[in-house]
Amino acid sequence: MLPATSKLCAAISYRHLRNMTGLRRQAAVAISQELSRLACRSPGPSAWIHQVRRRSSLLSSRLEEKPFSEMEMSYIKQGEEALQKSLRILEDQNDWKTETVAGNGDKVLSKVLPDVGKVFRLEVVVDQPLDTVYGELVDNMEQMGDWNPNVKEVRILEKIGKDTVITHEKAAATPGNIVGPRDFVSVRCSKRRGSTCVLAGMSTTYGAMPEQEGFIRAENGPTCMVLRPLPGSPSQTRLTWLLSIDLKGWLPKTIINQVLSQTQVDFAKHLRQRLAR
């Protein structure tokens, strides 16, 4: 059986046969069956059988993937654009001004950019490993309203591939209703590069989520969170949050600046409380 399987695998490597999806699927099935037969013959599957079976499973799943539509590709590109633009802003260390410094060292800085407006930058250290923080902010994204009083709801409208999602977020009204209810429709992408994770996003349009009654449709982006293990202390995570929001409506800039910087400080506090549980 193995020689026949090898020939079948070799056949799909020829350029003129690469697009024959049925043949490639047949190869994946044949490999899987042969590995199962070998596993039954021996006392226990060896490490290489486990590895090849895993790769075969990945191949089979990839064969079932559908190509992205033109609209889906546009969302993926928007997410990438938000990520690249956010990182360029953070890489420029010039002209940042301190807005707030908390007693625990949490810091909010700001700067004004010609093509974006005023952006805010939160710098904190969280006493949890990166995977824990990443899981809460990405995998449990829709639960953010449970622990962050500034967020009423986060809902994933559509997932595109493994890195990109379209979300609808409802922000809670501020105390005294100084800033009334806002909502956002955003495209978000998450990338992991070595020990660094980047979660980026920006506002987008989504036909299935028009403006909602009782909410002002605000805009955000480019925005991102960067997670990195604290040097010398892998059980701690340095979190940098770049925030750029246009709240829309008639609001004095002094109020907007105060609300946004306080929102970042509150976020760090509530995130720590959530992770501590």
Phi and psi in degrees as GROMACS dihedral restraints (atoms count N, CA, C in turn):
[ dihedral_restraints ]
;  ai    aj    ak    al  type     phi  dphi    fc
    3     4     5     6     1   -59.7    20    10
    4     5     6     7     1   -45.1    20    10
    6     7     8     9     1   -58.5    20    10
    7     8     9    10     1   -42.0    20    10
    9    10    11    12     1   -63.9    20    10
   10    11    12    13     1   -40.2    20    10
   12    13    14    15     1   -63.3    20    10
   13    14    15    16     1   -40.3    20    10
   15    16    17    18     1   -62.2    20    10
   16    17    18    19     1   -41.7    20    10
   18    19    20    21     1   -63.1    20    10
   19    20    21    22     1   -40.5    20    10
   21    22    23    24     1   -64.3    20    10
   22    23    24    25     1   -40.0    20    10
   24    25    26    27     1   -67.3    20    10
   25    26    27    28     1   -39.3    20    10
   27    28    29    30     1   -64.4    20    10
   28    29    30    31     1   -34.2    20    10
   30    31    32    33     1   -62.8    20    10
   31    32    33    34     1   -35.4    20    10
   33    34    35    36     1   -76.7    20    10
   34    35    36    37     1    -8.1    20    10
   36    37    38    39     1   -81.4    20    10
   37    38    39    40     1   -16.7    20    10
   39    40    41    42     1   -71.0    20    10
   40    41    42    43     1   136.7    20    10
   42    43    44    45     1   -55.3    20    10
   43    44    45    46     1   -41.9    20    10
   45    46    47    48     1   -74.9    20    10
   46    47    48    49     1    -7.0    20    10
   48    49    50    51     1  -110.1    20    10
   49    50    51    52     1    -2.8    20    10
   51    52    53    54     1   -64.1    20    10
   52    53    54    55     1   -27.8    20    10
   54    55    56    57     1   -87.5    20    10
   55    56    57    58     1     2.3    20    10
   57    58    59    60     1   -84.0    20    10
   58    59    60    61     1    85.3    20    10
   60    61    62    63     1   -57.8    20    10
   61    62    63    64     1   -39.2    20    10
   63    64    65    66     1   -60.1    20    10
   64    65    66    67     1   -41.7    20    10
   66    67    68    69     1   -65.3    20    10
   67    68    69    70     1   -41.1    20    10
   69    70    71    72     1   -65.9    20    10
   70    71    72    73     1   -38.8    20    10
   72    73    74    75     1   -65.1    20    10
   73    74    75    76     1   -38.6    20    10
   75    76    77    78     1   -61.7    20    10
   76    77    78    79     1   -39.2    20    10
   78    79    80    81     1   -64.5    20    10
   79    80    81    82     1   -44.0    20    10
   81    82    83    84     1   -62.3    20    10
   82    83    84    85     1   -42.9    20    10
   84    85    86    87     1   -63.6    20    10
   85    86    87    88     1   -42.6    20    10
   87    88    89    90     1   -62.3    20    10
   88    89    90    91     1   -42.6    20    10
   90    91    92    93     1   -61.8    20    10
   91    92    93    94     1   -45.9    20    10
   93    94    95    96     1   -60.3    20    10
   94    95    96    97     1   -43.7    20    10
   96    97    98    99     1   -64.0    20    10
   97    98    99   100     1   -41.5    20    10
   99   100   101   102     1   -66.1    20    10
  100   101   102   103     1   -40.1    20    10
  102   103   104   105     1   -65.8    20    10
  103   104   105   106     1   -38.5    20    10
  105   106   107   108     1   -63.1    20    10
  106   107   108   109     1   -40.0    20    10
  108   109   110   111     1   -64.3    20    10
  109   110   111   112     1   -41.8    20    10
  111   112   113   114     1   -66.0    20    10
  112   113   114   115     1   -37.5    20    10
  114   115   116   117     1   -64.4    20    10
  115   116   117   118     1   -38.9    20    10
  117   118   119   120     1   -68.6    20    10
  118   119   120   121     1   -29.7    20    10
  120   121   122   123     1   -75.3    20    10
  121   122   123   124     1   -31.6    20    10
  123   124   125   126     1  -101.0    20    10
  124   125   126   127     1   160.2    20    10
  126   127   128   129     1   -57.9    20    10
  127   128   129   130     1   -35.7    20    10
  129   130   131   132     1  -160.9    20    10
  130   131   132   133     1   143.5    20    10
  132   133   134   135     1   -59.3    20    10
  133   134   135   136     1   135.8    20    10
  135   136   137   138     1   -79.0    20    10
  136   137   138   139     1   172.6    20    10
  138   139   140   141     1   -62.1    20    10
  139   140   141   142     1   -39.3    20    10
  141   142   143   144     1   -69.6    20    10
  142   143   144   145     1   -32.1    20    10
  144   145   146   147     1   -65.7    20    10
  145   146   147   148     1   -43.2    20    10
  147   148   149   150     1   -57.4    20    10
  148   149   150   151     1   -44.5    20    10
  150   151   152   153     1   -67.4    20    10
  151   152   153   154     1   -45.3    20    10
  153   154   155   156     1   -67.7    20    10
  154   155   156   157     1   -36.7    20    10
  156   157   158   159     1   -62.9    20    10
  157   158   159   160     1   -40.2    20    10
  159   160   161   162     1   -62.4    20    10
  160   161   162   163     1   -44.2    20    10
  162   163   164   165     1   -66.0    20    10
  163   164   165   166     1   -36.5    20    10
  165   166   167   168     1   -64.7    20    10
  166   167   168   169     1   -40.1    20    10
  168   169   170   171     1   -63.5    20    10
  169   170   171   172     1   -40.2    20    10
  171   172   173   174     1   -63.5    20    10
  172   173   174   175     1   -40.3    20    10
  174   175   176   177     1   -61.7    20    10
  175   176   177   178     1   -45.4    20    10
  177   178   179   180     1   -61.4    20    10
  178   179   180   181     1   -42.4    20    10
  180   181   182   183     1   -66.4    20    10
  181   182   183   184     1   -36.8    20    10
  183   184   185   186     1   -67.2    20    10
  184   185   186   187     1   -32.0    20    10
  186   187   188   189     1   -66.6    20    10
  187   188   189   190     1   -25.9    20    10
  189   190   191   192     1   -86.3    20    10
  190   191   192   193     1   -10.4    20    10
  192   193   194   195     1   -64.5    20    10
  193   194   195   196     1   140.9    20    10
  195   196   197   198     1   -94.0    20    10
  196   197   198   199     1   145.2    20    10
  198   199   200   201     1   -65.4    20    10
  199   200   201   202     1   149.7    20    10
  201   202   203   204     1   -71.3    20    10
  202   203   204   205     1   143.8    20    10
  204   205   206   207     1   -76.9    20    10
  205   206   207   208     1   170.8    20    10
  207   208   209   210     1   -61.5    20    10
  208   209   210   211     1   -39.2    20    10
  210   211   212   213     1   -67.4    20    10
  211   212   213   214     1   -42.6    20    10
  213   214   215   216     1   -62.2    20    10
  214   215   216   217     1   -40.4    20    10
  216   217   218   219     1   -63.1    20    10
  217   218   219   220     1   -35.2    20    10
  219   220   221   222     1   -66.5    20    10
  220   221   222   223     1   -37.7    20    10
  222   223   224   225     1   -67.4    20    10
  223   224   225   226     1   -41.2    20    10
  225   226   227   228     1   -60.5    20    10
  226   227   228   229     1   -42.0    20    10
  228   229   230   231     1   -66.6    20    10
  229   230   231   232     1   -36.9    20    10
  231   232   233   234     1   -62.9    20    10
  232   233   234   235     1   -42.1    20    10
  234   235   236   237     1   -62.7    20    10
  235   236   237   238     1   -42.5    20    10
  237   238   239   240     1   -64.6    20    10
  238   239   240   241     1   -39.5    20    10
  240   241   242   243     1   -62.6    20    10
  241   242   243   244     1   -43.4    20    10
  243   244   245   246     1   -61.3    20    10
  244   245   246   247     1   -40.8    20    10
  246   247   248   249     1   -64.1    20    10
  247   248   249   250     1   -49.8    20    10
  249   250   251   252     1   -64.9    20    10
  250   251   252   253     1   -41.4    20    10
  252   253   254   255     1   -67.9    20    10
  253   254   255   256     1   -40.0    20    10
  255   256   257   258     1   -62.7    20    10
  256   257   258   259     1   -44.3    20    10
  258   259   260   261     1   -65.2    20    10
  259   260   261   262     1   -36.1    20    10
  261   262   263   264     1   -63.5    20    10
  262   263   264   265     1   -38.6    20    10
  264   265   266   267     1   -64.9    20    10
  265   266   267   268     1   -44.5    20    10
  267   268   269   270     1   -69.3    20    10
  268   269   270   271     1   -31.5    20    10
  270   271   272   273     1   -68.8    20    10
  271   272   273   274     1   -24.9    20    10
  273   274   275   276     1   -82.8    20    10
  274   275   276   277     1   107.3    20    10
  276   277   278   279     1   -85.8    20    10
  277   278   279   280     1    -0.1    20    10
  279   280   281   282     1   -84.0    20    10
  280   281   282   283     1   147.5    20    10
  282   283   284   285     1    70.7    20    10
  283   284   285   286     1    14.5    20    10
  285   286   287   288     1   -77.3    20    10
  286   287   288   289     1   133.8    20    10
  288   289   290   291     1  -115.5    20    10
  289   290   291   292     1   141.1    20    10
  291   292   293   294     1   -74.9    20    10
  292   293   294   295     1   127.8    20    10
  294   295   296   297     1   -98.5    20    10
  295   296   297   298     1   -47.4    20    10
  297   298   299   300     1  -148.3    20    10
  298   299   300   301     1   140.3    20    10
  300   301   302   303     1  -130.1    20    10
  301   302   303   304     1   115.8    20    10
  303   304   305   306     1   -81.7    20    10
  304   305   306   307     1   165.1    20    10
  306   307   308   309     1   -62.9    20    10
  307   308   309   310     1   -26.6    20    10
  309   310   311   312     1   -89.3    20    10
  310   311   312   313     1     5.2    20    10
  312   313   314   315     1    98.5    20    10
  313   314   315   316     1    -9.0    20    10
  315   316   317   318     1   -59.9    20    10
  316   317   318   319     1   137.6    20    10
  318   319   320   321     1  -135.0    20    10
  319   320   321   322     1   137.5    20    10
  321   322   323   324     1  -118.4    20    10
  322   323   324   325     1   127.0    20    10
  324   325   326   327     1  -119.7    20    10
  325   326   327   328     1   166.6    20    10
  327   328   329   330     1  -149.0    20    10
  328   329   330   331     1   161.1    20    10
  330   331   332   333     1  -156.9    20    10
  331   332   333   334     1   160.5    20    10
  333   334   335   336     1  -108.6    20    10
  334   335   336   337     1   127.1    20    10
  336   337   338   339     1  -111.2    20    10
  337   338   339   340     1   137.8    20    10
  339   340   341   342     1   -56.4    20    10
  340   341   342   343     1   -41.9    20    10
  342   343   344   345     1   -97.4    20    10
  343   344   345   346     1    -1.4    20    10
  345   346   347   348     1  -123.0    20    10
  346   347   348   349     1   -37.4    20    10
  348   349   350   351     1   103.4    20    10
  349   350   351   352     1  -155.0    20    10
  351   352   353   354     1   -83.1    20    10
  352   353   354   355     1   131.1    20    10
  354   355   356   357     1  -120.5    20    10
  355   356   357   358     1   152.3    20    10
  357   358   359   360     1  -120.6    20    10
  358   359   360   361     1   147.2    20    10
  360   361   362   363     1  -132.8    20    10
  361   362   363   364     1   115.8    20    10
  363   364   365   366     1   -96.6    20    10
  364   365   366   367     1   133.2    20    10
  366   367   368   369     1  -124.5    20    10
  367   368   369   370     1   115.4    20    10
  369   370   371   372     1  -140.9    20    10
  370   371   372   373     1   163.6    20    10
  372   373   374   375     1  -120.3    20    10
  373   374   375   376     1   126.8    20    10
  375   376   377   378     1  -107.6    20    10
  376   377   378   379     1   134.8    20    10
  378   379   380   381     1   -83.0    20    10
  379   380   381   382     1    54.8    20    10
  381   382   383   384     1  -146.4    20    10
  382   383   384   385     1   148.3    20    10
  384   385   386   387     1   -65.6    20    10
  385   386   387   388     1   158.2    20    10
  387   388   389   390     1   -56.3    20    10
  388   389   390   391     1   -44.1    20    10
  390   391   392   393     1   -60.3    20    10
  391   392   393   394     1   -35.1    20    10
  393   394   395   396     1   -67.7    20    10
  394   395   396   397     1   -44.8    20    10
  396   397   398   399     1   -66.4    20    10
  397   398   399   400     1   -43.2    20    10
  399   400   401   402     1   -61.0    20    10
  400   401   402   403     1   -43.5    20    10
  402   403   404   405     1   -60.7    20    10
  403   404   405   406     1   -39.7    20    10
  405   406   407   408     1   -69.1    20    10
  406   407   408   409     1   -40.7    20    10
  408   409   410   411     1   -82.5    20    10
  409   410   411   412     1   -24.9    20    10
  411   412   413   414     1  -110.2    20    10
  412   413   414   415     1   -60.6    20    10
  414   415   416   417     1   -65.9    20    10
  415   416   417   418     1   -35.5    20    10
  417   418   419   420     1  -105.3    20    10
  418   419   420   421     1    29.9    20    10
  420   421   422   423     1   -52.4    20    10
  421   422   423   424     1   -42.1    20    10
  423   424   425   426     1   -72.3    20    10
  424   425   426   427     1    -8.1    20    10
  426   427   428   429     1   -93.8    20    10
  427   428   429   430     1     2.5    20    10
  429   430   431   432     1   -59.6    20    10
  430   431   432   433     1   -33.3    20    10
  432   433   434   435     1   -64.4    20    10
  433   434   435   436     1   -17.4    20    10
  435   436   437   438     1   -75.3    20    10
  436   437   438   439     1   -25.4    20    10
  438   439   440   441     1  -125.5    20    10
  439   440   441   442     1   -12.5    20    10
  441   442   443   444     1  -110.1    20    10
  442   443   444   445     1   106.9    20    10
  444   445   446   447     1   -62.5    20    10
  445   446   447   448     1   -18.7    20    10
  447   448   449   450     1   -79.8    20    10
  448   449   450   451     1    -8.4    20    10
  450   451   452   453     1  -116.1    20    10
  451   452   453   454     1   125.2    20    10
  453   454   455   456     1   -86.6    20    10
  454   455   456   457     1   -39.0    20    10
  456   457   458   459     1  -163.5    20    10
  457   458   459   460     1   142.3    20    10
  459   460   461   462     1  -127.0    20    10
  460   461   462   463     1   125.8    20    10
  462   463   464   465     1  -131.5    20    10
  463   464   465   466     1   130.9    20    10
  465   466   467   468     1   -81.7    20    10
  466   467   468   469     1   119.7    20    10
  468   469   470   471     1   -87.3    20    10
  469   470   471   472     1   -34.2    20    10
  471   472   473   474     1  -160.3    20    10
  472   473   474   475     1   139.9    20    10
  474   475   476   477     1  -106.1    20    10
  475   476   477   478     1   134.4    20    10
  477   478   479   480     1  -125.4    20    10
  478   479   480   481     1   108.1    20    10
  480   481   482   483     1    65.6    20    10
  481   482   483   484     1  -157.0    20    10
  483   484   485   486     1   -97.9    20    10
  484   485   486   487     1   -10.0    20    10
  486   487   488   489     1  -113.3    20    10
  487   488   489   490     1   -17.2    20    10
  489   490   491   492     1  -121.5    20    10
  490   491   492   493     1   136.7    20    10
  492   493   494   495     1  -137.9    20    10
  493   494   495   496     1   153.3    20    10
  495   496   497   498     1  -105.5    20    10
  496   497   498   499     1   128.5    20    10
  498   499   500   501     1  -125.7    20    10
  499   500   501   502     1   157.1    20    10
  501   502   503   504     1  -121.7    20    10
  502   503   504   505     1   122.6    20    10
  504   505   506   507     1  -119.1    20    10
  505   506   507   508     1   136.3    20    10
  507   508   509   510     1  -112.0    20    10
  508   509   510   511     1   123.0    20    10
  510   511   512   513     1   -90.2    20    10
  511   512   513   514     1   141.7    20    10
  513   514   515   516     1   -74.8    20    10
  514   515   516   517     1   151.4    20    10
  516   517   518   519     1   -66.2    20    10
  517   518   519   520     1   146.2    20    10
  519   520   521   522     1   -76.0    20    10
  520   521   522   523     1   158.9    20    10
  522   523   524   525     1   -53.3    20    10
  523   524   525   526     1   135.8    20    10
  525   526   527   528     1    75.7    20    10
  526   527   528   529     1     3.7    20    10
  528   529   530   531     1    55.6    20    10
  529   530   531   532     1    34.4    20    10
  531   532   533   534     1   -60.2    20    10
  532   533   534   535     1   -43.1    20    10
  534   535   536   537     1  -116.9    20    10
  535   536   537   538     1   112.6    20    10
  537   538   539   540     1   -68.6    20    10
  538   539   540   541     1   177.5    20    10
  540   541   542   543     1   -59.2    20    10
  541   542   543   544     1   130.7    20    10
  543   544   545   546     1  -120.1    20    10
  544   545   546   547     1   153.4    20    10
  546   547   548   549     1  -135.0    20    10
  547   548   549   550     1   161.7    20    10
  549   550   551   552     1  -138.3    20    10
  550   551   552   553     1   144.0    20    10
  552   553   554   555     1  -115.6    20    10
  553   554   555   556     1   121.9    20    10
  555   556   557   558     1  -131.7    20    10
  556   557   558   559     1   151.8    20    10
  558   559   560   561     1  -103.7    20    10
  559   560   561   562     1   131.8    20    10
  561   562   563   564     1  -126.5    20    10
  562   563   564   565     1   144.4    20    10
  564   565   566   567     1  -135.4    20    10
  565   566   567   568     1   146.9    20    10
  567   568   569   570     1  -122.6    20    10
  568   569   570   571     1   132.5    20    10
  570   571   572   573     1  -130.7    20    10
  571   572   573   574     1   141.4    20    10
  573   574   575   576     1  -120.8    20    10
  574   575   576   577     1   119.8    20    10
  576   577   578   579     1  -123.9    20    10
  577   578   579   580     1    98.8    20    10
  579   580   581   582     1    64.4    20    10
  580   581   582   583     1  -124.6    20    10
  582   583   584   585     1   -93.3    20    10
  583   584   585   586     1     8.9    20    10
  585   586   587   588     1  -112.7    20    10
  586   587   588   589     1   133.2    20    10
  588   589   590   591     1  -115.4    20    10
  589   590   591   592     1   137.0    20    10
  591   592   593   594     1  -125.3    20    10
  592   593   594   595     1   126.2    20    10
  594   595   596   597     1  -116.7    20    10
  595   596   597   598     1   110.8    20    10
  597   598   599   600     1  -122.1    20    10
  598   599   600   601     1   159.5    20    10
  600   601   602   603     1  -167.2    20    10
  601   602   603   604     1   169.1    20    10
  603   604   605   606     1  -162.3    20    10
  604   605   606   607     1   161.3    20    10
  606   607   608   609     1   -66.9    20    10
  607   608   609   610     1   150.3    20    10
  609   610   611   612     1  -147.4    20    10
  610   611   612   613     1   176.1    20    10
  612   613   614   615     1  -108.3    20    10
  613   614   615   616     1   142.2    20    10
  615   616   617   618     1  -143.2    20    10
  616   617   618   619     1   115.4    20    10
  618   619   620   621     1   -55.8    20    10
  619   620   621   622     1   -33.8    20    10
  621   622   623   624     1   -79.9    20    10
  622   623   624   625     1    -2.0    20    10
  624   625   626   627     1  -131.9    20    10
  625   626   627   628     1    76.0    20    10
  627   628   629   630     1   -71.2    20    10
  628   629   630   631     1   177.3    20    10
  630   631   632   633     1   -60.0    20    10
  631   632   633   634     1   141.1    20    10
  633   634   635   636     1  -100.2    20    10
  634   635   636   637     1   142.5    20    10
  636   637   638   639     1   -64.8    20    10
  637   638   639   640     1   134.0    20    10
  639   640   641   642     1    89.8    20    10
  640   641   642   643     1    -2.2    20    10
  642   643   644   645     1  -128.2    20    10
  643   644   645   646     1   143.2    20    10
  645   646   647   648     1   -93.4    20    10
  646   647   648   649     1   125.7    20    10
  648   649   650   651     1   -76.7    20    10
  649   650   651   652     1   103.6    20    10
  651   652   653   654     1   -90.8    20    10
  652   653   654   655     1   174.8    20    10
  654   655   656   657     1  -129.8    20    10
  655   656   657   658     1   143.8    20    10
  657   658   659   660     1  -132.6    20    10
  658   659   660   661     1   158.8    20    10
  660   661   662   663     1   109.9    20    10
  661   662   663   664     1   156.4    20    10
  663   664   665   666     1   -72.0    20    10
  664   665   666   667     1   143.2    20    10
  666   667   668   669     1  -139.1    20    10
  667   668   669   670     1   153.2    20    10
  669   670   671   672     1  -162.3    20    10
  670   671   672   673     1   159.5    20    10
  672   673   674   675     1  -120.4    20    10
  673   674   675   676     1   134.7    20    10
  675   676   677   678     1  -115.8    20    10
  676   677   678   679     1   126.1    20    10
  678   679   680   681     1  -114.5    20    10
  679   680   681   682     1   130.1    20    10
  681   682   683   684     1  -142.5    20    10
  682   683   684   685     1   142.0    20    10
  684   685   686   687     1   -62.2    20    10
  685   686   687   688     1   141.1    20    10
  687   688   689   690     1   -68.3    20    10
  688   689   690   691     1   126.7    20    10
  690   691   692   693     1   -53.5    20    10
  691   692   693   694     1   127.8    20    10
  693   694   695   696     1    81.3    20    10
  694   695   696   697     1    -2.9    20    10
  696   697   698   699     1  -145.9    20    10
  697   698   699   700     1    78.7    20    10
  699   700   701   702     1   -64.0    20    10
  700   701   702   703     1   -13.1    20    10
  702   703   704   705     1   -82.9    20    10
  703   704   705   706     1    -1.7    20    10
  705   706   707   708     1  -120.2    20    10
  706   707   708   709     1   153.4    20    10
  708   709   710   711     1  -126.4    20    10
  709   710   711   712     1   131.0    20    10
  711   712   713   714     1   -89.8    20    10
  712   713   714   715     1   124.7    20    10
  714   715   716   717     1  -115.0    20    10
  715   716   717   718     1   125.4    20    10
  717   718   719   720     1  -116.7    20    10
  718   719   720   721     1   125.0    20    10
  720   721   722   723     1  -120.6    20    10
  721   722   723   724     1   114.2    20    10
  723   724   725   726     1   -92.4    20    10
  724   725   726   727     1   121.8    20    10
  726   727   728   729     1  -119.7    20    10
  727   728   729   730     1   127.8    20    10
  729   730   731   732     1  -138.5    20    10
  730   731   732   733     1   113.7    20    10
  732   733   734   735     1  -138.3    20    10
  733   734   735   736     1   138.8    20    10
  735   736   737   738     1  -110.8    20    10
  736   737   738   739     1   106.0    20    10
  738   739   740   741     1   -75.0    20    10
  739   740   741   742     1   -12.0    20    10
  741   742   743   744     1    62.4    20    10
  742   743   744   745     1   176.1    20    10
  744   745   746   747     1    76.0    20    10
  745   746   747   748     1   179.0    20    10
  747   748   749   750     1   -94.8    20    10
  748   749   750   751     1    94.8    20    10
  750   751   752   753     1  -131.9    20    10
  751   752   753   754     1   132.2    20    10
  753   754   755   756     1   -62.8    20    10
  754   755   756   757     1   142.3    20    10
  756   757   758   759     1   -60.3    20    10
  757   758   759   760     1   -34.1    20    10
  759   760   761   762     1   -62.0    20    10
  760   761   762   763     1   -39.0    20    10
  762   763   764   765     1   -69.1    20    10
  763   764   765   766     1   -43.6    20    10
  765   766   767   768     1   -58.8    20    10
  766   767   768   769     1   -47.2    20    10
  768   769   770   771     1   -61.5    20    10
  769   770   771   772     1   -42.0    20    10
  771   772   773   774     1   -65.4    20    10
  772   773   774   775     1   -43.6    20    10
  774   775   776   777     1   -64.5    20    10
  775   776   777   778     1   -45.2    20    10
  777   778   779   780     1   -68.6    20    10
  778   779   780   781     1   -42.7    20    10
  780   781   782   783     1   -65.8    20    10
  781   782   783   784     1   -39.1    20    10
  783   784   785   786     1   -68.4    20    10
  784   785   786   787     1   -34.2    20    10
  786   787   788   789     1   -59.3    20    10
  787   788   789   790     1   -40.2    20    10
  789   790   791   792     1   -68.9    20    10
  790   791   792   793     1   -42.3    20    10
  792   793   794   795     1   -61.7    20    10
  793   794   795   796     1   -44.5    20    10
  795   796   797   798     1   -63.4    20    10
  796   797   798   799     1   -39.0    20    10
  798   799   800   801     1   -58.5    20    10
  799   800   801   802     1   -46.6    20    10
  801   802   803   804     1   -60.4    20    10
  802   803   804   805     1   -41.9    20    10
  804   805   806   807     1   -63.5    20    10
  805   806   807   808     1   -47.8    20    10
  807   808   809   810     1   -69.9    20    10
  808   809   810   811     1   -33.6    20    10
  810   811   812   813     1   -63.8    20    10
  811   812   813   814     1   -43.5    20    10
  813   814   815   816     1   -60.7    20    10
  814   815   816   817     1   -42.4    20    10
  816   817   818   819     1   -63.0    20    10
  817   818   819   820     1   -40.4    20    10
  819   820   821   822     1   -63.8    20    10
  820   821   822   823     1   -47.0    20    10
  822   823   824   825     1   -68.7    20    10
  823   824   825   826     1   -29.6    20    10
  825   826   827   828     1   -67.3    20    10
  826   827   828   829     1   -23.1    20    10
